[in-house]
Amino acid sequence: MLPIIAEAAIAKAGLVVIGAGLGIGLIGMKAAESTGRNPASFGKVLTISILLAALVEGVAFVAIFMG
């Protein structure tokens, strides 16, 4: 029974990493899109996107380490 639990934990960690990667990719995509639409807002968009990417990565780490 233990190997099945270990495999489930590995699969869950993989799904968390995939989800975090997709989330950070979407943040980058929308930040580039909004900067293209309004170049004057570059600084604010960059700050918010970096903050959100860090939060998504932090949630991913918590999900992986909580098992």
N, C-alpha and C positions, 0 to 999 in steps of 0.2 A: 504493500500500500504506500510506503514511503516514496518509491521512485515516481509514482503517479503524481504525488504532491509536488515533488521537485520539478517535474516536467511542467506542471501547471504554473508554478512560480516563474519558470523561465519564459513560458509563453506570455504570461501576464506582463513581465518586464519588457518583452519584445513589443507588445502592443502599446505599452506606455511610451516607449521610445518612438515608435512610429507616429503615435498621436501627437507627441511633443514636436517632432520634426515637421509634421503637417501644420501644426498651429504656428510655429515660428515662421514657416514658409509663407503662410497666409498673411501674417503680420508684415513681413517684408514686402510681399506683393502689394498689399494695400497701402503701405507707406510710400512705395515708389509711385504708385498710381496717384495718390493724393499730392505728392510733391510735383508730379508732372502737371497736375491740374492747377496747382497754386504754388509756384516756386518760392513765394515770399514766406510760406509757412514751414520752410525746411527745418529750422532749428527746433520748433515745437514738435513737429512730426517725428523727427529723429529721437528726441528725448523720450517721447511717449512710447515709440516702438521699441527702443532699447529697454525701457522699464518693463513693458509687457512681455518681451522675449525672456527677460530674466525671471519674471514671475512664472511663466510657463515652464521654464527649465527647472525652477525650484520645485514646482508642483510635481514634475516628472521625477526628480530625485527623491522627494518624499514618498511618492507612490512606489518607487523601486525599493527603497530601503525599508519601508514598512512591511514589505513582503507580500 
